[in-house]
């Protein structure tokens, strides 16, 4: 299925920019009268008839529309520190778009080796990935911001404090919070150690939020030692739409303890992605897949 992106939808017509028009007309050889499928980048697919095959600005008449085309039942923001090798970050952006993400925020940590990132190329990559994976919505790419500024800009978390087990001699921190209503959000920070606070399992928290237990291939529920914070999430989960999920992924040198404490003050829960030590881009894809597999059937 060929899918094109229309930069403007107006008056019953879809207008393509120069890049999309050249691909449509010069590469794929479409002509007036051809049926073409167009997305608006906000979630809607339009079935159209090409009326002007200009390679600079092709125009297509809208015949019908499919709202929510290729959508997912959750809203996910991934705030990921840029990798030293930019190719790895671009690969990550492509893969998490294929899985399903709404916002990608490049965040600069205290230990980040790459502190400058141009977002124009990232936007082209996620546009291509959205079309290839048959999605009507294109993820938003934010401009780079420091980890401290990102967490400071988060709205005050709602819900009651989430009690995490204390670690002896750990620094005193503000309590993490969990969603109390559907309008609240779940904030997670992937951290590589328990030096600041014992970490929860990302899958335990997401499955508790989704209300579906982890099962073996046979369908038998898997027996895990129940974590208090997972049980609390499940007990306070309100019916209705899933709350937004935000996941912070650190740089090659991980977050500093001070950044983790700042994130916890903003309502983030420290989590782990399993026993393996993952690269930054692998951790981001793993987190996106965890959300995808937890909520895609909801």
Secondary structure, DSSP 4 states (H G I P E B T S, - for coil): --EEE-SEEETTEEE--HHHHHIIIIIS---TT-EEEEE-BBS-EEEEEEEE--SSS-EEEEEEEETTTT--SS-EEEEEPPPSSHHHHHHHHHHHHHH--SEEEEEE-TT-S------HHHHHHHHHHHHHTT-SB--EEEEEEEHHHHHHTSPPP-SPEE--PPPTTPPP-PPEE---STTS-EEEEE-S-SSSSPPEEHHHHHHHHHT---B-TTSPBP--PPPHHHHHHHHHPPSSSPPPEEEEE--TT---HHHHHHHHHTTPEEEE--SS---HHHHHHHHHHHHHHHHTT-
